[in-house]
Amino acid sequence: MKSSHVKKIGLGLFVAVAAFAGAASAVPRHHEYVIYYSDDTHTTAVGSYTSTCSGRFYQQGVVTPYAEVIIDQECRITSPEPWGSFPY
């Protein structure tokens, strides 16, 4: 009976660690803001893409090969997302 109880605790611990590892690997590593332009002169913006440290992403307009990365910062996992201070 005791052996069965130890196995259940071990299995529960394994599942908890695996779930935490999966969640940690899903956290974005960079906050990015990209602007897409209509051509290589980069004069007319036609779209944008934002990915946040919390895992949210937003895309607007058209994605083209003519892109400029405006923000590319490493995420600080322990800090909350700085709403209201974009760009940071």
RAVEN-V98505 format. One record per residue. N is the residue number from 1. RES is the residue in one small letter. SS is DSSP state (@ for helix, = for strand, . for the rest). OMEGA is omega in degrees with one decimal (* if undefined). D_FIRST is the distance of its C-alpha to the first C-alpha in whole Angstrom. Layout:
N;RES;SS;OMEGA;D_FIRST  N;RES;SS;OMEGA;D_FIRST
//
This chain:
1;m;.;-179.3;0  2;k;@;178.9;4  3;s;@;178.5;5  4;s;@;179.3;5  5;h;@;178.7;6  6;v;@;178.8;9  7;k;@;179.5;10  8;k;@;178.2;11  9;i;@;178.7;13  10;g;@;179.0;14  11;l;@;178.1;16  12;g;@;178.2;17  13;l;@;178.4;19  14;f;@;-179.4;20  15;v;@;180.0;21  16;a;@;179.2;23  17;v;@;179.5;25  18;a;@;178.7;26  19;a;@;178.7;27  20;f;@;179.9;29  21;a;@;178.2;31  22;g;@;179.2;32  23;a;@;-179.9;33  24;a;@;-179.5;35  25;s;@;-179.7;37  26;a;@;-179.3;38  27;v;.;179.1;40  28;p;.;179.8;44  29;r;.;-178.1;45  30;h;=;169.3;49  31;h;=;-177.4;51  32;e;=;170.7;54  33;y;=;-175.3;57  34;v;=;173.8;59  35;i;=;178.3;62  36;y;=;-177.6;64  37;y;=;-177.0;67  38;s;.;-179.9;70  39;d;.;-174.2;71  40;d;.;175.9;71  41;t;.;178.8;74  42;h;.;178.9;71  43;t;.;-178.1;73  44;t;.;178.4;72  45;a;=;-179.2;68  46;v;=;179.8;67  47;g;=;177.7;63  48;s;=;178.9;60  49;y;=;176.5;56  50;t;=;169.8;54  51;s;=;-174.9;51  52;t;.;179.6;49  53;c;.;178.9;46  54;s;.;178.9;44  55;g;.;177.7;44  56;r;.;173.5;47  57;f;=;-177.6;50  58;y;=;176.9;53  59;q;=;-176.6;56  60;q;=;176.3;59  61;g;=;-172.8;62  62;v;.;174.1;63  63;v;.;-179.9;61  64;t;.;176.0;63  65;p;.;-176.1;64  66;y;.;-173.2;66  67;a;=;173.7;63  68;e;=;178.0;63  69;v;=;-178.1;60  70;i;=;179.0;61  71;i;=;172.3;58  72;d;=;-177.4;55  73;q;=;176.7;53  74;e;=;179.1;50  75;c;.;172.1;47  76;r;.;-171.5;46  77;i;.;-175.7;42  78;t;.;-177.4;42  79;s;.;175.7;45  80;p;.;178.3;46  81;e;.;-173.0;48  82;p;.;179.2;51  83;w;.;177.2;53  84;g;.;178.9;56  85;s;.;179.8;57  86;f;.;-8.3;57  87;p;.;-178.7;58  88;y;.;*;57
//
